[in-house]
């Protein structure tokens, strides 16, 4: 996915159970994705956000 801040950075998240760190992808009945835990970029724009029900929620 691309960073939602608009910087254009590509974000790769590991979803396989054996990976560390890894994220869980959940899709609700309306087909909106959610990710657990939050996404926190350690380099570049350093964005920190949750993806919940298809919407980006920025962390302070």
N, C-alpha and C positions, 0 to 999 in steps of 0.2 A: 504494500500500500504506500501511498505518498503521504508525507507529513501533512496533517490538516492545517498547519500554520501558514502554508503557502510557500515555504522555502524551497520546495521541490525535492527534498531529500527522500530517498527510497527507504522504507522501513520493512525489514524482514523479521517476522515473529515466528518462533518455533512452536508448533502445535502438537508435535508427537510426544507421547507420554514419557518416553525415555530421555528426552532432552532436558537440560537444565541451563539456563532458566527456560521455562516454557509458559505458554498462555493457554487458557481454555477459551474456545470459541463456542458461544451459545447463540442459537437463533430462535427467536420467539415465533409465535403463531402467525405473526404478520411478516415473517421473514426478515426481521431487523436483527443485525448482529450485535452482540455484546462480547467484550473481552475481559478476562480476569487474569492476572491483576492489571493495574494501570500500565500505560506505556510511558516510559521516561527515557528520553534520549540523552545519553551521557556526553555526546559530542554534537557539533554543529549548532543548531538552533536551541538545543536543550529543552525542547517541549516536554511537557508532562500532562497527560490527559487520560481520561477513561473513555471507552467507547461503550455506550449503554443504549440499547434499543435503537441502534443506528444513528445516534447523535453523539457528537464529541462534547465531553464535559471537561473543561480545563481545570487543572489543579492550581492552587495559588502558590 
